[in-house]
Amino acid sequence: MQQSVFPWFQPIVEIATGRVAGYEALARQKDASGQVVSAGMLFQDPFCSSDERRALDRAVRNQALEAFTGAPDHTFLTLNLSPEWIESLAPTDPLPTLSMMDRLGVDHGRVVIEITEQGGDIACINRLAQRYRGEGVRIALDDFGSGFQHLDRLLAFTPDLLKVDMRMFRNSATGHQESALLHAIGDMASRLGCRLIFEGVETADEFFIALQCNASYVQGYIFGQAVEGFVEVDRYCAQVDALLQQYLELMVEQSARRQWHLEGLQGQLLALRELLLAADGAEALQQYVPDPAVLRCFVCDRQGVQISPNYEYVHECSGGSWREDYSVLGHNWSWRPWFYQLVASSDYDRRMLRSAPYMDISGGQRCFTLTLALDQHRVLLVDVQDQLATGDSVSPQTSFHSDLMPDLS
């Protein structure tokens, strides 16, 4: 089967500088009307043999590397490599793409081999990845998060880059699940020392999600489609600067509103503490109406063991009342950061800590926990609905941290 396939190049923009850091080579062909279209369907054509598809794929890679010899300095090129081609190589066979680089004089350090699709023999993929990395070529995993098999690849070897396609998450039915997964990927990449590329980014909100998830690079229609050549490296600097300024203003405003809300809660929690010190349990709370965002409160000893029921305020048409849940008595929360960080603080009796936002399993609500000393032997914990995250297009980083509140004395 004779087909004319050729590469076009989509820019990959570095967030920190706003410059084009690299380009992904994407296979293209011309349709019957002469329009340039994706060649993706050609590689899935059942009438095209594996040998023919491999030959077409190598032709695209060779053309891309040949063109890359004229690309701007200090940029990189990503080349897609299917596990199907990986498994066709014996362990001692020469690496075709490496041979192309050497023949054309392309610096190995400027090339990224992007392993596409799920499936494939993990041992073969690992062996090939190690061979390329031994020659100074970097390795990326494409569409990370689309399947558990990618976790197997992470266990086999740690790639230099992870690529997350926003299009996989665009039609998610549940926003908080999408957000949780994306943040988990960002946190994992940071811990593993991998750089993240977010591709398929089309809107400012999706760009902001990439920022929250520790992305190093962004690729997508927000900047540009694949084109025949290599765009100049400074083309998107002004656009990135404007997006970063917009994000900063958004996050400053949201942080200020959050701080204002927390300061209001601080006064309420001081009053709640005084009531619990004066009397025990629900009796102490009878005349206390909490902030609507308060989901529940409870008391632990300094070893983390819950010594009170959960107290939950139930809002009713004619008022409200406190409900007690005794099923949680004896649960141990000492392993939670919001507990041991307070107990370990030198100013335990004057400190309030706030956990990172999380999903409350029982109520399916996004919330955080406030922790403060009740006395020298007991700790008061209050779960609060994170109302600011409900209507905002972006929400704060979800990695664990502690916000130190003003002194309670």
KOLMI-337927 format. One record per residue (C-alpha): residue in three letters; x, y, z. Coordinates in steps of 0.05 Angstrom, whole numbers, plus 32768, in hexadecimal, padded with zeros to 4 digits. Example, Ala and Ser with C-alpha at 12.3 -4.5 7.8 and 13.67 -1.06 7.14 Angstrom:
2
ALA80F67FA6809C
SER81117FEB808F
# end
This chain:
409
MET800080008000
GLN801F80417FEA
GLN800B807C8015
SER802A80C1801C
VAL803180D18066
PHE8058810B8083
PRO8062812D80C6
TRP8045816E80DF
PHE805B818C8121
GLN803281A4815D
PRO805681D3818D
ILE806181C081D6
VAL806481FE8202
GLU808B82038242
ILE806182248278
ALA809B8244829F
THR80B7826A8264
GLY807C826D8233
ARG80AC825681FC
VAL80A2821C81CD
ALA80CE81E681EB
GLY80BF81AF81B9
TYR809381928182
GLU806C8152817B
ALA807081318136
LEU802B811C811F
ALA801E80F180E1
ARG7FF6811480AA
GLN7FDD81028065
LYS7FB38123802F
ASP7F6B810E8023
ALA7F4981077FDF
SER7F3D81537FDC
GLY7F8681637FEC
GLN7F7981798033
VAL7FAC81678068
VAL7F8D8139809B
SER7FA4810A80D3
ALA7FC280C980BC
GLY7FAA80A680FB
MET7F75807D80D8
LEU7FA8806480A6
PHE7FCE804180DE
GLN7F8D801F80F4
ASP7F7B800880AD
PRO7F6D7FBD80AF
PHE7F827FB88066
CYS7FC67FD58076
SER7FF67F9F808E
SER80227FA680CB
ASP80607FAB80A0
GLU80407FE28076
ARG802B800980B3
ARG8070800280D2
ALA8090801B8092
LEU806180578090
ASP806F806680DA
ARG80BA806480D0
ALA80B480918093
VAL809080C580BD
ARG80C580C180F4
ASN80FD80C780C1
GLN80DD810480A0
ALA80D0812480E5
LEU8119811B80FA
GLU8132813580B7
ALA8106817380BF
PHE811C817B8108
THR8163818880F2
GLY814981CE80E0
ALA812181D98120
PRO813182118151
ASP816A82048181
HIS815D81E781C6
THR811A81C981B2
PHE8107818081B4
LEU80E081518187
THR80B0811B819F
LEU80A680DE8173
ASN806D80AD817D
LEU807F80648182
SER804A802D8186
PRO80557FF081B1
GLU80467FC88171
TRP80887FE18153
ILE80AD7FD68194
GLU80997F8C8196
SER80B07F83814E
LEU80F87F8F8162
ALA81257F59817E
PRO814F7F6D81BB
THR818E7F738191
ASP81707F948154
PRO81887FDB8144
LEU815780118159
PRO813C80308118
THR812D80758135
LEU817280798156
SER819280668113
MET816A809E80F2
MET818380D08127
ASP81CB80BB811D
ARG81C780BE80D2
LEU81A8810480D4
GLY81D5811E810C
VAL819B812C813C
ASP81B081358185
HIS819280FB81AC
GLY8183812981E7
ARG8152815181BD
VAL8126811581AC
VAL80ED80F781D6
ILE80D180B281C5
GLU808880B481D6
ILE806B806F81E4
THR8023807081CC
GLU7FE6804581D9
GLN7FD980148211
GLY7FED7FCB820D
GLY802D7FAE81F5
ASP805F7F828219
ILE80797FA78255
ALA80BC7F848253
CYS80C67F97820A
ILE80B27FDF8217
ASN80E07FE48253
ARG811A7FC6822D
LEU81127FF681F3
ALA810980318222
GLN814980218246
ARG816F80198204
TYR8158805E81EC
ARG8166807F822F
GLY81AB8060822F
GLU81B7808781EF
GLY819E80C9820E
VAL815880C781F0
ARG811F80D9821F
ILE80E080AF8227
ALA809880C6822F
LEU805780A0823E
ASP801C80B98216
ASP7FD380BF822F
PHE7FE880B18277
GLY7FAC80A482A4
SER7F848080826E
GLY7F91803A828A
PHE7FB1801382C2
GLN7FE37FF58292
HIS800880368294
LEU8015802A82DE
ASP80387FE982CA
ARG80658012829D
LEU8075804282D5
LEU808980068300
ALA80B57FEC82C8
PHE80D8802E82BC
THR80CD807882CC
PRO80C380A0828C
ASP80E180E58284
LEU809E81038271
LEU805580F1827B
LYS8021810A8249
VAL7FDA81168261
ASP7FA58122822C
MET7F6F81528245
ARG7F3F81358212
MET7F3A80F6823C
PHE7F1C811F8275
ARG7EF38152824E
ASN7EB2812A8250
SER7EBA81118297
ALA7E76810882B9
THR7E90811A82FE
GLY7EBC81578304
HIS7EDB81468348
GLN7EF18100832F
GLU7F12812082F3
SER7F348153831F
ALA7F4B811F8351
LEU7F6B80F3831C
LEU7F8E812D82F9
HIS7FAB8147833B
ALA7FC08100834E
ILE7FE680FA830B
GLY8006813E8318
ASP801C812A835E
MET803680E78347
ALA805E8106830E
SER807D8137833F
ARG809080FF836F
LEU80AE80D58337
GLY80D5810E8319
CYS80AF810B82D7
ARG809C814982B0
LEU8054814F829B
ILE803B81648256
PHE7FF181748252
GLU7FD9816C820B
GLY7F95817881EC
VAL7F9081BA8213
GLU7F5E81E881F1
THR7F45821A8225
ALA7F608247825C
ASP7F3E821C8291
GLU7F6281DE8277
PHE7FA382058277
PHE7F96821782C0
ILE7F8A81CD82D1
ALA7FCE81BE82B3
LEU7FEC81F382E1
GLN7FCC81D4831E
CYS7FE6818F830B
ASN803081A38307
ALA803381A182BB
SER807581B7829C
TYR805A81BB8255
VAL801881C78231
GLN800581B181EB
GLY7FC381BD81C7
TYR7F9681E9819E
ILE7F9A822081D3
PHE7FDD822F81B2
GLY7FDA820E816E
GLN7FCC81D18144
ALA800181A88122
VAL801F81CE80E7
GLU805081BE80B0
GLY808D81DE80CF
PHE80A881F58112
VAL808982348130
GLU80B88267814F
VAL80C7825A8199
ASP80AE829E81B2
ARG806B829C818E
TYR8040828D81CC
CYS806782B28202
ALA803682EB8208
GLN7FFA82BB8209
VAL801A82928241
ASP802A82D08269
ALA7FE182E78264
LEU7FC782A28279
LEU7FF782A082B4
GLN7FE182E582CA
GLN7F9882D282C4
TYR7FA5829382ED
LEU7FCB82BA8323
GLU7F9282ED832A
LEU7F5F82B4832E
MET7F86828F8363
VAL7F9582CD838C
GLU7F4B82DE838D
GLN7F37829883A0
SER7F6D829483D6
ALA7F5582D683F3
ARG7F0D82BD83F6
ARG7F23827C8415
GLN7F4B82A2844A
TRP7F0F82CF8459
HIS7EE382918462
LEU7F17826F848F
GLU7F1D82AD84BB
GLY7ED282AC84C4
LEU7ED5826284D6
GLN7F0C82708508
GLY7EDF829A8533
GLN7EA982658530
LEU7ED9822E8544
LEU7EF28256857F
ALA7EAA825B8597
LEU7E9F8211858A
ARG7EDE820185B2
GLU7EC5822985EE
LEU7E82820585EC
LEU7EA381C085EB
LEU7ED181D48624
ALA7E9581EB864E
ALA7E6981AD8643
ASP7E6B81698622
GLY7E4F815285E0
ALA7E0D816585C0
GLU7DF7818A85FE
ALA7E2E81BD85F4
LEU7E1981C885AC
GLN7DCE81D285B5
GLN7DD1821E85AD
TYR7E08821D8579
VAL7DF88226852F
PRO7E36821A8504
ASP7E4B823884C2
PRO7E238216848A
ALA7E6481FB846E
VAL7E7381D284AE
LEU7E64818984A0
ARG7E76816B84E3
CYS7EA481718520
PHE7EC1813E854F
VAL7EF681368586
CYS7F348109858A
ASP7F6680FE85C1
ARG7FAE811085B4
GLN7FBC80C9859D
GLY7F8A80D38564
VAL7F5380A7857F
GLN7F0D80C48574
ILE7EEC80CC85B9
SER7EAD80F085A3
PRO7E7780DF8570
ASN7E7481078530
TYR7E488144853D
GLU7E23815984FE
TYR7DF4819484F9
VAL7DB5818484D2
HIS7D9381C184B4
GLU7D4781BE84B5
CYS7D0F81ED849F
SER7CFF820184E6
GLY7D47820684FC
GLY7D7A81D08506
SER7D94819D8537
TRP7DD381758546
ARG7DD7812C8534
GLU7E0980FC8554
ASP7E2B80C18531
TYR7E4B80918564
SER7E62805E8531
VAL7EA58082852A
LEU7EB9807E8573
GLY7EFE8060857B
HIS7F15806F8534
ASN7F5E80848532
TRP7F7080C18508
SER7FB880C98520
TRP7FD480B984DA
ARG7FB180F484BA
PRO7FE0812F84AB
TRP7FAD816084C7
PHE7FB2813C850A
TYR7FFB812C8515
GLN8012817084FA
LEU7FE98194852F
VAL800081668568
ALA8048816F8552
SER804581BB854F
SER806981E28585
ASP802D8210858D
TYR7FFA81D98590
ASP7FC9820085BB
ARG7FC8823D858C
ARG7FCA821D8548
MET7F95820C8515
LEU7FA681E084D9
ARG7F7F81D78498
SER7F858199846E
ALA7F8881988422
PRO7F4481918401
TYR7F2A814A83F8
MET7EEA812583E8
ASP7EBF81138423
ILE7EAC80CB8415
SER7E6D80C9843F
GLY7E4E81088420
GLY7E71810C83DD
GLN7E85815483EB
ARG7EC7817783E2
CYS7EDF818D8427
PHE7F1A81998455
THR7F28818D849F
LEU7F3981C284D3
THR7F6081AA850F
LEU7F6C81CF8551
ALA7F7A81BF8599
LEU7F3E81B785C7
ASP7F6B81B38604
GLN7FAE81928615
HIS7F90814C860E
ARG7F5C815385D7
VAL7F59816A858F
LEU7F1D8188856C
LEU7F1381788522
VAL7EE1819984F4
ASP7ED1818384AD
VAL7EBD81BE8481
GLN7E9F81BD843B
ASP7ECE81DF8409
GLN7E9A820E83ED
LEU7ECB823783C6
ALA7EDD81FC839A
THR7E9581ED8387
GLY7E8982268356
ASP7ED082378341
SER7EEF82228300
VAL7F2F82118323
SER7F4081FA8369
PRO7F7F81FA8393
GLN7FB581C68390
THR7F9F818683B3
SER7FE2816F83CD
PHE7FE3816D8419
HIS7FF981AC843C
SER7FE881D1847C
ASP7FD182198481
LEU7FE6823A84C1
MET7FAD826484DC
PRO7FB482A0850A
ASP7FC082928553
LEU7F83827A8579
SER7F98829785BC
# end
